Amino acid sequence: MRNIFFIAVSFILLTSCNEKPCDLTSCRFKKGDDVEIKNKTFHDKATVTKVDCGCVYEVSYYSYLGVRRHRIVEEVELK
């Protein structure tokens, strides 16, 4: 029983080590770039604060009354 448990844990650890790291070089925007959010009439000016795998961005922008907002967007949603 211990051998099966040890083999299962070893398999899980070894398979998690083989994951490929994200390639962020193909993304159009970098952290700190100023962008515009498509289909947003007011407050469309934003700044990229984080870039994730698959070119998914976290942007921050000022909303009404100067409130800072964060939003997760894909590359197709940005100009």
C-alpha positions in Angstrom: 0.0 0.0 0.0 2.9 2.4 0.8 4.5 1.6 -2.5 1.4 2.5 -4.5 1.0 5.8 -2.5 4.7 6.6 -3.1 4.4 5.8 -6.9 1.3 8.0 -7.2 2.9 10.9 -5.4 6.1 10.6 -7.5 4.0 10.5 -10.7 2.1 13.7 -9.8 5.3 15.5 -8.9 7.1 14.5 -12.0 4.2 15.4 -14.3 3.9 18.8 -12.8 7.6 19.5 -13.5 7.1 18.9 -17.2 4.8 21.9 -17.8 5.9 24.4 -20.4 6.4 28.0 -19.2 4.3 30.7 -20.8 5.7 32.5 -23.8 4.8 36.1 -23.4 7.0 37.4 -26.2 4.1 36.9 -28.7 1.8 39.3 -26.8 1.3 42.7 -28.4 1.3 44.7 -25.1 3.7 44.7 -22.2 3.3 45.6 -18.6 3.1 49.4 -18.2 1.8 50.1 -21.7 -1.1 52.6 -22.1 -4.0 51.0 -24.1 -7.6 51.7 -25.1 -10.4 49.3 -24.3 -12.6 48.6 -27.3 -16.4 49.0 -27.0 -16.1 51.2 -23.9 -17.4 54.7 -24.6 -16.2 56.5 -21.5 -13.0 55.8 -19.5 -11.5 53.7 -22.2 -7.9 54.8 -21.4 -6.2 52.1 -19.4 -2.7 50.8 -18.3 -1.6 47.2 -18.5 -0.7 46.1 -15.0 -0.2 42.3 -15.5 0.3 39.9 -18.5 -0.8 36.3 -18.1 -0.6 33.2 -20.3 -2.5 33.4 -23.5 -2.1 37.1 -23.7 -4.7 37.8 -21.1 -4.1 41.2 -19.5 -5.1 42.9 -16.3 -5.7 46.6 -16.9 -6.4 49.4 -14.5 -8.3 52.6 -15.4 -10.0 55.5 -13.6 -13.8 55.3 -13.4 -16.3 57.8 -12.2 -15.2 60.1 -9.4 -11.6 59.0 -9.8 -12.1 55.5 -8.6 -9.3 53.1 -9.8 -10.7 49.9 -11.3 -9.1 46.7 -12.5 -10.3 44.5 -15.3 -9.2 41.3 -17.0 -9.3 41.5 -20.8 -8.0 39.6 -23.7 -5.8 41.0 -26.5 -8.7 41.3 -28.9 -10.5 43.7 -26.6 -7.6 46.2 -26.7 -6.7 48.8 -29.3 
